[in-house]
Amino acid sequence: MKVLVPIKRVIDANIKVRVNADQSGVELNNVKMAMNPFCEIAVEEAIRLREGGKAEEVIAVAVGPSQSQETLRTALAMGADRAILIETDPAPEPLGVAKLLKAITDKENPGLVILGKQAIDGDNNQTGQMLAALLNWSIGTFVSGLEVNDGSVRVTREVDGGLENIDLTPPCVITVDLRLNEPRYASLPNIMKAKKKPLETFSPDDLGVDVSPRIEVLKVIEPPARAAGVKVSSAEELVEKLRNEAKVI
């Protein structure tokens, strides 16, 4: 069974995000980029499935600018077998990404597609669900536990009331949550080996997919700065402020 793992290049999670001068988006020039943390978890889980004999091949795929090759090489260094880049700049909206991933899925015919539940830049949480709908596959979302057996996939989902176990029949789409695993670090020898692993490049036209935007971003602004807090001298004063100023009690 092949496992397809879509990944995304985003601003490093430890970097403070700034809006660019013309307020058309966030500043990306001279900013450290990295693999989306949820995508790292998806790559790690796919590699564990292969190491456990549940999968034969792990294919990482990215949609974005040419610099996304660096992110794909990171996935290869972690242990993915080969990579595919669908080069487009800027990155399409979630529906466009889902259509491109469907085209790659049709081409590669994997048994599982494992991806992060969301990217930390847009926080859309849409691509996995849209991909499953386009493929007409079953889907497990917000997965914190995954067990693959012959002919079935059991997922544990985190829901408001606790944990939910669902049995899926592959092929299926899995979107992963933070508590599924702890991603490994790529060792130096594996980073060197990753440079020799195959990486194919396609364009949306190669795949026959229209990724024209359907949403227009009018303006991006930073949230207002939080006002300074105040100290109170007694519980009575706190209650008075909560009742008369904050009006929450």
DRENPA-3360 file (N, C-alpha, C; in nm, 2 decimals, always signed):
BEGIN
1 = MKVLVPIK = +0.08/-0.12/+0.00/+0.00/+0.00/+0.00/+0.09/+0.13/+0.00 ~ +0.06/+0.22/-0.09/+0.12/+0.35/-0.09/+0.05/+0.44/+0.01 ~ +0.13/+0.53/+0.07/+0.07/+0.63/+0.16/+0.12/+0.77/+0.10 ~ +0.02/+0.85/+0.07/+0.05/+0.99/+0.01/+0.04/+1.09/+0.13 ~ +0.14/+1.17/+0.14/+0.14/+1.27/+0.25/+0.16/+1.41/+0.20 ~ +0.05/+1.48/+0.19/+0.06/+1.63/+0.15/+0.12/+1.71/+0.26 ~ +0.21/+1.80/+0.23/+0.28/+1.88/+0.33/+0.28/+2.02/+0.28 ~ +0.30/+2.12/+0.37/+0.30/+2.26/+0.33/+0.42/+2.33/+0.39;
9 = RVIDANIK = +0.47/+2.43/+0.32/+0.58/+2.52/+0.36/+0.51/+2.64/+0.43 ~ +0.54/+2.67/+0.55/+0.48/+2.78/+0.62/+0.59/+2.86/+0.70 ~ +0.55/+2.97/+0.75/+0.65/+3.04/+0.84/+0.67/+2.96/+0.96 ~ +0.80/+2.96/+1.00/+0.84/+2.88/+1.12/+0.75/+2.92/+1.24 ~ +0.71/+2.82/+1.32/+0.61/+2.84/+1.43/+0.67/+2.93/+1.54 ~ +0.80/+2.94/+1.54/+0.87/+3.02/+1.65/+0.89/+3.17/+1.60 ~ +0.85/+3.20/+1.48/+0.87/+3.34/+1.43/+0.74/+3.42/+1.45 ~ +0.76/+3.54/+1.49/+0.65/+3.63/+1.50/+0.60/+3.68/+1.37;
17 = VRVNADQS = +0.48/+3.66/+1.33/+0.43/+3.70/+1.20/+0.40/+3.85/+1.19 ~ +0.44/+3.91/+1.08/+0.42/+4.05/+1.06/+0.34/+4.07/+0.93 ~ +0.25/+4.17/+0.93/+0.18/+4.21/+0.81/+0.27/+4.29/+0.72 ~ +0.27/+4.27/+0.59/+0.36/+4.35/+0.50/+0.31/+4.49/+0.48 ~ +0.39/+4.57/+0.42/+0.36/+4.72/+0.42/+0.23/+4.75/+0.35 ~ +0.20/+4.69/+0.24/+0.08/+4.72/+0.16/-0.05/+4.65/+0.22 ~ -0.03/+4.58/+0.33/-0.14/+4.50/+0.39/-0.21/+4.40/+0.30 ~ -0.14/+4.35/+0.21/-0.19/+4.25/+0.12/-0.18/+4.11/+0.17;
25 = GVELNNVK = -0.10/+4.09/+0.28/-0.07/+3.96/+0.33/+0.04/+3.97/+0.44 ~ +0.09/+3.86/+0.48/+0.20/+3.86/+0.58/+0.33/+3.87/+0.51 ~ +0.43/+3.92/+0.58/+0.57/+3.94/+0.53/+0.64/+3.80/+0.52 ~ +0.68/+3.77/+0.40/+0.75/+3.64/+0.37/+0.90/+3.66/+0.34 ~ +0.94/+3.78/+0.30/+1.08/+3.81/+0.26/+1.17/+3.80/+0.38 ~ +1.28/+3.72/+0.37/+1.38/+3.70/+0.47/+1.32/+3.65/+0.60 ~ +1.22/+3.56/+0.59/+1.16/+3.50/+0.70/+1.18/+3.35/+0.70 ~ +1.22/+3.30/+0.82/+1.25/+3.16/+0.82/+1.12/+3.07/+0.80;
33 = MAMNPFCE = +1.13/+2.98/+0.71/+1.02/+2.89/+0.67/+1.05/+2.75/+0.72 ~ +0.94/+2.67/+0.74/+0.96/+2.53/+0.78/+0.84/+2.45/+0.74 ~ +0.84/+2.32/+0.77/+0.73/+2.24/+0.74/+0.62/+2.26/+0.85 ~ +0.50/+2.27/+0.80/+0.38/+2.29/+0.89/+0.39/+2.18/+1.00 ~ +0.38/+2.21/+1.13/+0.39/+2.11/+1.24/+0.30/+1.99/+1.22 ~ +0.17/+2.02/+1.18/+0.08/+1.91/+1.16/+0.12/+1.81/+1.05 ~ +0.19/+1.87/+0.95/+0.24/+1.79/+0.84/+0.35/+1.70/+0.88 ~ +0.44/+1.75/+0.97/+0.55/+1.67/+1.03/+0.49/+1.55/+1.09;
41 = IAVEEAIR = +0.38/+1.56/+1.17/+0.32/+1.45/+1.24/+0.27/+1.35/+1.13 ~ +0.21/+1.40/+1.02/+0.16/+1.31/+0.92/+0.27/+1.23/+0.85 ~ +0.38/+1.30/+0.83/+0.50/+1.23/+0.77/+0.55/+1.13/+0.86 ~ +0.56/+1.16/+0.99/+0.61/+1.06/+1.09/+0.52/+0.94/+1.09 ~ +0.39/+0.96/+1.09/+0.30/+0.85/+1.10/+0.31/+0.76/+0.98 ~ +0.32/+0.82/+0.86/+0.33/+0.74/+0.74/+0.46/+0.66/+0.74 ~ +0.57/+0.72/+0.79/+0.70/+0.64/+0.80/+0.69/+0.53/+0.90 ~ +0.62/+0.55/+1.01/+0.60/+0.44/+1.11/+0.52/+0.33/+1.05;
49 = LREGGKAE = +0.42/+0.36/+0.96/+0.34/+0.26/+0.90/+0.43/+0.17/+0.81 ~ +0.52/+0.24/+0.73/+0.61/+0.16/+0.65/+0.70/+0.08/+0.73 ~ +0.76/+0.14/+0.83/+0.85/+0.06/+0.92/+0.78/-0.06/+0.99 ~ +0.65/-0.05/+1.01/+0.58/-0.15/+1.07/+0.52/-0.26/+0.97 ~ +0.56/-0.24/+0.84/+0.52/-0.33/+0.74/+0.37/-0.31/+0.69 ~ +0.31/-0.20/+0.73/+0.18/-0.17/+0.69/+0.17/-0.10/+0.56 ~ +0.28/-0.04/+0.51/+0.29/+0.04/+0.39/+0.42/+0.00/+0.32 ~ +0.41/+0.02/+0.19/+0.53/-0.02/+0.11/+0.61/+0.11/+0.07;
57 = EVIAVAVG = +0.54/+0.22/+0.05/+0.60/+0.34/+0.00/+0.53/+0.47/+0.06 ~ +0.61/+0.57/+0.09/+0.56/+0.69/+0.14/+0.60/+0.80/+0.04 ~ +0.50/+0.87/-0.01/+0.52/+0.98/-0.11/+0.48/+1.11/-0.05 ~ +0.57/+1.20/-0.04/+0.54/+1.34/+0.01/+0.51/+1.43/-0.11 ~ +0.40/+1.51/-0.10/+0.36/+1.60/-0.21/+0.34/+1.74/-0.15 ~ +0.39/+1.84/-0.22/+0.37/+1.98/-0.17/+0.31/+2.06/-0.29 ~ +0.23/+2.16/-0.25/+0.17/+2.25/-0.35/+0.22/+2.39/-0.31 ~ +0.29/+2.46/-0.40/+0.34/+2.59/-0.36/+0.46/+2.63/-0.45;
65 = PSQSQETL = +0.53/+2.73/-0.41/+0.64/+2.78/-0.49/+0.76/+2.69/-0.49 ~ +0.86/+2.72/-0.58/+0.97/+2.63/-0.60/+1.05/+2.60/-0.47 ~ +1.05/+2.70/-0.38/+1.12/+2.68/-0.25/+1.06/+2.57/-0.17 ~ +0.94/+2.52/-0.20/+0.88/+2.41/-0.13/+0.96/+2.28/-0.15 ~ +1.06/+2.28/-0.25/+1.15/+2.17/-0.26/+1.23/+2.14/-0.13 ~ +1.26/+2.25/-0.06/+1.34/+2.24/+0.06/+1.25/+2.16/+0.17 ~ +1.13/+2.20/+0.17/+1.04/+2.13/+0.27/+1.02/+1.98/+0.23 ~ +1.01/+1.95/+0.10/+1.00/+1.81/+0.06/+1.13/+1.74/+0.09;
73 = RTALAMGA = +1.24/+1.80/+0.08/+1.37/+1.74/+0.11/+1.37/+1.70/+0.26 ~ +1.31/+1.79/+0.34/+1.30/+1.76/+0.48/+1.22/+1.63/+0.51 ~ +1.11/+1.62/+0.43/+1.03/+1.50/+0.44/+1.10/+1.37/+0.40 ~ +1.18/+1.39/+0.29/+1.27/+1.28/+0.24/+1.37/+1.24/+0.34 ~ +1.43/+1.34/+0.41/+1.53/+1.31/+0.51/+1.47/+1.24/+0.63 ~ +1.34/+1.27/+0.66/+1.28/+1.20/+0.77/+1.26/+1.06/+0.74 ~ +1.24/+1.03/+0.61/+1.22/+0.89/+0.57/+1.13/+0.86/+0.45 ~ +1.07/+0.97/+0.40/+0.98/+0.95/+0.28/+1.06/+0.89/+0.17;
81 = DRAILIET = +1.00/+0.81/+0.08/+1.07/+0.75/-0.03/+1.09/+0.84/-0.15 ~ +0.99/+0.92/-0.19/+1.00/+1.01/-0.30/+0.91/+1.13/-0.28 ~ +0.92/+1.23/-0.36/+0.85/+1.35/-0.34/+0.80/+1.40/-0.47 ~ +0.69/+1.48/-0.46/+0.62/+1.54/-0.58/+0.60/+1.69/-0.54 ~ +0.64/+1.78/-0.63/+0.61/+1.92/-0.61/+0.51/+1.97/-0.72 ~ +0.40/+2.03/-0.68/+0.31/+2.09/-0.78/+0.34/+2.24/-0.76 ~ +0.41/+2.29/-0.86/+0.47/+2.43/-0.85/+0.36/+2.53/-0.89 ~ +0.33/+2.62/-0.79/+0.24/+2.73/-0.81/+0.27/+2.84/-0.71;
89 = DPAPEPLG = +0.27/+2.96/-0.76/+0.30/+3.07/-0.67/+0.20/+3.19/-0.71 ~ +0.12/+3.23/-0.61/+0.12/+3.19/-0.47/+0.04/+3.05/-0.46 ~ +0.05/+3.00/-0.34/-0.02/+2.87/-0.32/-0.17/+2.89/-0.34 ~ -0.24/+2.80/-0.40/-0.39/+2.81/-0.42/-0.47/+2.81/-0.29 ~ -0.60/+2.84/-0.31/-0.69/+2.83/-0.20/-0.71/+2.68/-0.17 ~ -0.77/+2.64/-0.05/-0.79/+2.50/-0.01/-0.85/+2.42/-0.12 ~ -0.96/+2.47/-0.19/-1.02/+2.39/-0.29/-0.93/+2.36/-0.41 ~ -0.85/+2.46/-0.44/-0.75/+2.44/-0.55/-0.65/+2.33/-0.51;
97 = VAKLLKAI = -0.60/+2.34/-0.39/-0.51/+2.24/-0.34/-0.57/+2.10/-0.34 ~ -0.70/+2.09/-0.29/-0.76/+1.96/-0.29/-0.78/+1.91/-0.43 ~ -0.81/+1.99/-0.53/-0.82/+1.94/-0.67/-0.69/+1.89/-0.72 ~ -0.58/+1.96/-0.69/-0.45/+1.92/-0.73/-0.41/+1.79/-0.66 ~ -0.44/+1.77/-0.53/-0.41/+1.65/-0.46/-0.49/+1.53/-0.52 ~ -0.62/+1.56/-0.56/-0.70/+1.46/-0.62/-0.63/+1.41/-0.75 ~ -0.58/+1.50/-0.83/-0.51/+1.46/-0.95/-0.39/+1.37/-0.92 ~ -0.32/+1.41/-0.82/-0.20/+1.32/-0.78/-0.25/+1.19/-0.73;
105 = TDKENPGL = -0.35/+1.19/-0.65/-0.40/+1.07/-0.59/-0.45/+0.97/-0.70 ~ -0.52/+1.03/-0.80/-0.56/+0.94/-0.91/-0.44/+0.89/-0.99 ~ -0.34/+0.96/-0.99/-0.22/+0.92/-1.06/-0.14/+0.81/-0.99 ~ -0.13/+0.83/-0.85/-0.05/+0.74/-0.77/-0.13/+0.62/-0.71 ~ -0.26/+0.64/-0.70/-0.35/+0.53/-0.64/-0.30/+0.48/-0.51 ~ -0.29/+0.57/-0.41/-0.25/+0.53/-0.27/-0.36/+0.46/-0.20 ~ -0.33/+0.39/-0.09/-0.43/+0.33/-0.01/-0.47/+0.42/+0.10 ~ -0.38/+0.52/+0.14/-0.41/+0.61/+0.24/-0.35/+0.75/+0.20;
113 = VILGKQAI = -0.43/+0.85/+0.24/-0.37/+0.99/+0.23/-0.38/+1.04/+0.37 ~ -0.26/+1.08/+0.42/-0.25/+1.13/+0.56/-0.19/+1.27/+0.55 ~ -0.27/+1.37/+0.61/-0.22/+1.50/+0.61/-0.26/+1.57/+0.74 ~ -0.19/+1.68/+0.77/-0.23/+1.76/+0.89/-0.37/+1.81/+0.88 ~ -0.43/+1.83/+1.00/-0.57/+1.87/+1.01/-0.58/+2.02/+0.96 ~ -0.47/+2.09/+0.97/-0.47/+2.23/+0.92/-0.33/+2.28/+0.91 ~ -0.31/+2.39/+0.84/-0.18/+2.46/+0.83/-0.19/+2.58/+0.93 ~ -0.07/+2.61/+0.99/-0.07/+2.71/+1.09/-0.07/+2.85/+1.03;
121 = DGDNNQTG = -0.07/+2.87/+0.90/-0.08/+3.00/+0.84/-0.22/+3.04/+0.82 ~ -0.30/+2.96/+0.74/-0.43/+3.00/+0.72/-0.53/+2.94/+0.82 ~ -0.50/+2.83/+0.89/-0.59/+2.77/+0.99/-0.72/+2.74/+0.93 ~ -0.72/+2.70/+0.80/-0.85/+2.68/+0.73/-0.92/+2.54/+0.77 ~ -0.84/+2.44/+0.79/-0.90/+2.31/+0.83/-1.00/+2.27/+0.72 ~ -0.96/+2.27/+0.59/-1.06/+2.24/+0.48/-1.00/+2.14/+0.38 ~ -0.87/+2.14/+0.36/-0.82/+2.06/+0.25/-0.85/+1.92/+0.26 ~ -0.83/+1.86/+0.37/-0.85/+1.71/+0.39/-1.00/+1.68/+0.36;
129 = QMLAALLN = -1.09/+1.75/+0.42/-1.23/+1.72/+0.40/-1.27/+1.74/+0.25 ~ -1.22/+1.85/+0.18/-1.25/+1.87/+0.04/-1.19/+1.76/-0.04 ~ -1.07/+1.71/-0.01/-1.01/+1.61/-0.09/-1.09/+1.48/-0.08 ~ -1.14/+1.44/+0.04/-1.22/+1.32/+0.06/-1.35/+1.33/-0.02 ~ -1.41/+1.45/-0.02/-1.53/+1.47/-0.09/-1.51/+1.45/-0.24 ~ -1.40/+1.51/-0.29/-1.37/+1.50/-0.44/-1.34/+1.35/-0.48 ~ -1.27/+1.28/-0.39/-1.24/+1.14/-0.41/-1.35/+1.05/-0.39 ~ -1.45/+1.09/-0.31/-1.56/+1.01/-0.26/-1.51/+0.90/-0.17;
137 = WSIGTFVS = -1.41/+0.93/-0.09/-1.35/+0.84/+0.01/-1.40/+0.87/+0.15 ~ -1.39/+0.77/+0.24/-1.42/+0.80/+0.38/-1.30/+0.88/+0.44 ~ -1.33/+0.94/+0.55/-1.23/+1.03/+0.61/-1.24/+1.02/+0.76 ~ -1.12/+1.03/+0.83/-1.11/+1.04/+0.97/-1.04/+1.17/+1.00 ~ -1.10/+1.26/+1.08/-1.05/+1.39/+1.11/-1.00/+1.40/+1.25 ~ -0.91/+1.49/+1.28/-0.86/+1.52/+1.41/-0.81/+1.39/+1.48 ~ -0.73/+1.31/+1.41/-0.70/+1.18/+1.45/-0.58/+1.18/+1.55 ~ -0.60/+1.12/+1.67/-0.49/+1.12/+1.77/-0.44/+0.97/+1.79;
145 = GLEVNDGS = -0.50/+0.88/+1.72/-0.46/+0.74/+1.72/-0.49/+0.67/+1.59 ~ -0.40/+0.59/+1.54/-0.42/+0.53/+1.41/-0.37/+0.39/+1.41 ~ -0.46/+0.29/+1.37/-0.42/+0.15/+1.36/-0.46/+0.10/+1.23 ~ -0.37/+0.05/+1.15/-0.40/-0.01/+1.02/-0.39/-0.16/+1.03 ~ -0.50/-0.23/+0.99/-0.50/-0.37/+0.98/-0.54/-0.42/+0.84 ~ -0.54/-0.54/+0.82/-0.57/-0.59/+0.68/-0.71/-0.56/+0.65 ~ -0.73/-0.46/+0.55/-0.86/-0.43/+0.51/-0.94/-0.33/+0.59 ~ -0.88/-0.27/+0.70/-0.95/-0.18/+0.78/-0.85/-0.08/+0.84;
153 = VRVTREVD = -0.90/+0.04/+0.87/-0.82/+0.14/+0.94/-0.91/+0.19/+1.06 ~ -0.85/+0.18/+1.18/-0.92/+0.23/+1.29/-0.85/+0.36/+1.34 ~ -0.94/+0.46/+1.36/-0.88/+0.59/+1.40/-0.95/+0.63/+1.53 ~ -0.87/+0.70/+1.61/-0.92/+0.76/+1.74/-0.93/+0.91/+1.72 ~ -1.05/+0.96/+1.74/-1.06/+1.11/+1.72/-1.09/+1.18/+1.85 ~ -1.04/+1.30/+1.86/-1.07/+1.38/+1.98/-1.19/+1.46/+1.95 ~ -1.30/+1.44/+2.03/-1.42/+1.51/+2.02/-1.45/+1.58/+2.15 ~ -1.56/+1.66/+2.15/-1.59/+1.74/+2.27/-1.61/+1.65/+2.40;
161 = GGLENIDL = -1.68/+1.53/+2.38/-1.71/+1.45/+2.49/-1.60/+1.35/+2.53 ~ -1.49/+1.35/+2.46/-1.38/+1.26/+2.49/-1.31/+1.20/+2.36 ~ -1.31/+1.07/+2.35/-1.25/+1.01/+2.24/-1.35/+0.92/+2.16 ~ -1.34/+0.92/+2.03/-1.43/+0.85/+1.94/-1.35/+0.75/+1.85 ~ -1.38/+0.63/+1.85/-1.32/+0.53/+1.76/-1.40/+0.50/+1.64 ~ -1.34/+0.51/+1.53/-1.41/+0.48/+1.40/-1.33/+0.39/+1.32 ~ -1.40/+0.29/+1.26/-1.34/+0.20/+1.16/-1.37/+0.24/+1.02 ~ -1.26/+0.26/+0.94/-1.27/+0.30/+0.80/-1.23/+0.19/+0.71;
169 = TPPCVITV = -1.28/+0.19/+0.59/-1.23/+0.10/+0.49/-1.15/+0.17/+0.39 ~ -1.02/+0.13/+0.37/-0.94/+0.20/+0.27/-0.98/+0.18/+0.13 ~ -0.96/+0.27/+0.04/-0.87/+0.39/+0.06/-0.95/+0.50/+0.14 ~ -0.88/+0.57/+0.21/-0.94/+0.68/+0.29/-0.84/+0.79/+0.32 ~ -0.90/+0.90/+0.37/-0.82/+1.02/+0.40/-0.81/+1.04/+0.55 ~ -0.70/+1.07/+0.61/-0.68/+1.09/+0.75/-0.62/+1.22/+0.77 ~ -0.68/+1.30/+0.86/-0.62/+1.43/+0.90/-0.58/+1.42/+1.05 ~ -0.45/+1.45/+1.08/-0.40/+1.42/+1.21/-0.39/+1.54/+1.30;
177 = DLRLNEPR = -0.40/+1.51/+1.43/-0.39/+1.61/+1.54/-0.25/+1.60/+1.61 ~ -0.23/+1.69/+1.70/-0.10/+1.70/+1.76/-0.06/+1.58/+1.84 ~ -0.15/+1.51/+1.91/-0.12/+1.40/+2.00/-0.10/+1.27/+1.94 ~ -0.09/+1.26/+1.80/-0.08/+1.13/+1.74/+0.06/+1.07/+1.76 ~ +0.17/+1.16/+1.75/+0.30/+1.11/+1.76/+0.40/+1.23/+1.79 ~ +0.52/+1.19/+1.80/+0.63/+1.30/+1.82/+0.72/+1.28/+1.70 ~ +0.72/+1.38/+1.60/+0.80/+1.36/+1.48/+0.95/+1.35/+1.51 ~ +1.02/+1.27/+1.43/+1.16/+1.25/+1.45/+1.24/+1.36/+1.39;
185 = YASLPNIM = +1.37/+1.38/+1.43/+1.46/+1.47/+1.37/+1.53/+1.40/+1.25 ~ +1.56/+1.47/+1.15/+1.63/+1.42/+1.04/+1.78/+1.42/+1.07 ~ +1.84/+1.30/+1.06/+1.99/+1.29/+1.09/+2.07/+1.34/+0.97 ~ +2.19/+1.38/+1.00/+2.28/+1.43/+0.89/+2.29/+1.33/+0.78 ~ +2.32/+1.20/+0.80/+2.33/+1.11/+0.69/+2.20/+1.10/+0.61 ~ +2.09/+1.11/+0.67/+1.96/+1.10/+0.60/+1.94/+1.23/+0.52 ~ +1.98/+1.34/+0.57/+1.97/+1.47/+0.50/+2.06/+1.46/+0.37 ~ +2.17/+1.40/+0.38/+2.26/+1.38/+0.26/+2.19/+1.28/+0.16;
193 = KAKKKPLE = +2.13/+1.17/+0.21/+2.07/+1.08/+0.13/+1.95/+1.14/+0.06 ~ +1.88/+1.23/+0.13/+1.76/+1.29/+0.07/+1.79/+1.36/-0.06 ~ +1.91/+1.41/-0.08/+1.94/+1.49/-0.20/+1.94/+1.40/-0.32 ~ +1.95/+1.27/-0.30/+1.95/+1.17/-0.42/+1.82/+1.11/-0.44 ~ +1.72/+1.13/-0.35/+1.59/+1.07/-0.37/+1.51/+1.14/-0.48 ~ +1.43/+1.07/-0.55/+1.36/+1.14/-0.66/+1.26/+1.24/-0.62 ~ +1.25/+1.35/-0.69/+1.16/+1.46/-0.67/+1.10/+1.51/-0.80 ~ +0.98/+1.48/-0.83/+0.91/+1.52/-0.96/+0.85/+1.65/-0.94;
201 = TFSPDDLG = +0.84/+1.73/-1.05/+0.77/+1.86/-1.05/+0.67/+1.86/-1.15 ~ +0.55/+1.91/-1.12/+0.44/+1.93/-1.21/+0.39/+2.07/-1.19 ~ +0.31/+2.12/-1.29/+0.23/+2.24/-1.28/+0.09/+2.21/-1.28 ~ +0.00/+2.30/-1.24/-0.14/+2.27/-1.24/-0.19/+2.24/-1.38 ~ -0.13/+2.30/-1.48/-0.17/+2.27/-1.62/-0.13/+2.13/-1.66 ~ -0.02/+2.08/-1.61/+0.02/+1.94/-1.64/-0.09/+1.85/-1.59 ~ -0.15/+1.88/-1.48/-0.25/+1.80/-1.42/-0.40/+1.83/-1.46 ~ -0.41/+1.93/-1.55/-0.54/+1.97/-1.60/-0.63/+2.03/-1.49;
209 = VDVSPRIE = -0.57/+2.11/-1.40/-0.65/+2.16/-1.29/-0.65/+2.31/-1.29 ~ -0.77/+2.38/-1.28/-0.78/+2.52/-1.27/-0.77/+2.56/-1.13 ~ -0.67/+2.64/-1.09/-0.66/+2.69/-0.95/-0.68/+2.84/-0.94 ~ -0.76/+2.90/-1.03/-0.79/+3.04/-1.03/-0.86/+3.07/-0.89 ~ -0.82/+3.18/-0.83/-0.88/+3.21/-0.70/-1.02/+3.25/-0.70 ~ -1.10/+3.21/-0.60/-1.24/+3.24/-0.59/-1.27/+3.34/-0.48 ~ -1.16/+3.37/-0.40/-1.17/+3.46/-0.29/-1.07/+3.57/-0.31 ~ -1.12/+3.70/-0.28/-1.03/+3.81/-0.29/-1.00/+3.87/-0.15;
217 = VLKVIEPP = -0.87/+3.87/-0.12/-0.83/+3.93/+0.01/-0.82/+4.08/-0.01 ~ -0.90/+4.15/+0.07/-0.91/+4.30/+0.06/-0.80/+4.36/+0.15 ~ -0.78/+4.31/+0.27/-0.68/+4.37/+0.35/-0.65/+4.28/+0.47 ~ -0.52/+4.28/+0.50/-0.47/+4.20/+0.62/-0.42/+4.29/+0.72 ~ -0.47/+4.29/+0.84/-0.42/+4.38/+0.95/-0.39/+4.30/+1.07 ~ -0.30/+4.35/+1.15/-0.26/+4.29/+1.28/-0.37/+4.31/+1.38 ~ -0.39/+4.22/+1.48/-0.49/+4.24/+1.58/-0.45/+4.36/+1.67 ~ -0.54/+4.43/+1.73/-0.50/+4.54/+1.82/-0.43/+4.49/+1.94;
225 = ARAAGVKV = -0.34/+4.58/+1.99/-0.26/+4.55/+2.10/-0.35/+4.54/+2.23 ~ -0.32/+4.44/+2.31/-0.40/+4.43/+2.43/-0.37/+4.54/+2.53 ~ -0.48/+4.59/+2.59/-0.47/+4.69/+2.69/-0.40/+4.64/+2.82 ~ -0.33/+4.73/+2.89/-0.26/+4.68/+3.01/-0.37/+4.65/+3.12 ~ -0.33/+4.55/+3.20/-0.42/+4.51/+3.31/-0.41/+4.61/+3.42 ~ -0.50/+4.59/+3.52/-0.50/+4.67/+3.64/-0.49/+4.58/+3.76 ~ -0.44/+4.64/+3.87/-0.43/+4.56/+4.00/-0.54/+4.61/+4.09 ~ -0.60/+4.52/+4.16/-0.70/+4.55/+4.26/-0.65/+4.52/+4.40;
233 = SSAEELVE = -0.70/+4.59/+4.50/-0.65/+4.58/+4.63/-0.74/+4.48/+4.72 ~ -0.85/+4.44/+4.66/-0.94/+4.35/+4.74/-1.03/+4.27/+4.65 ~ -1.09/+4.16/+4.71/-1.18/+4.09/+4.63/-1.31/+4.17/+4.60 ~ -1.35/+4.25/+4.69/-1.47/+4.34/+4.67/-1.45/+4.43/+4.55 ~ -1.33/+4.49/+4.54/-1.30/+4.58/+4.43/-1.30/+4.50/+4.30 ~ -1.25/+4.38/+4.30/-1.25/+4.29/+4.18/-1.39/+4.27/+4.13 ~ -1.48/+4.23/+4.23/-1.62/+4.20/+4.20/-1.68/+4.32/+4.14 ~ -1.65/+4.44/+4.20/-1.72/+4.57/+4.15/-1.68/+4.60/+4.01;
241 = KLRNEAKV = -1.55/+4.58/+3.98/-1.50/+4.60/+3.84/-1.56/+4.50/+3.74 ~ -1.57/+4.38/+3.78/-1.63/+4.28/+3.69/-1.77/+4.31/+3.67 ~ -1.84/+4.36/+3.77/-1.99/+4.38/+3.75/-2.01/+4.51/+3.68 ~ -1.94/+4.62/+3.71/-1.97/+4.75/+3.65/-1.89/+4.79/+3.53 ~ -1.76/+4.75/+3.52/-1.68/+4.78/+3.41/-1.68/+4.67/+3.30 ~ -1.64/+4.55/+3.34/-1.64/+4.45/+3.24/-1.78/+4.39/+3.21 ~ -1.87/+4.41/+3.31/-2.01/+4.36/+3.29/-2.02/+4.22/+3.25 ~ -1.94/+4.14/+3.33/-1.95/+3.99/+3.30/-2.02/+3.92/+3.41;
249 = I = -2.05/+3.98/+3.52/-2.13/+3.92/+3.63/-2.24/+4.01/+3.67;
% end
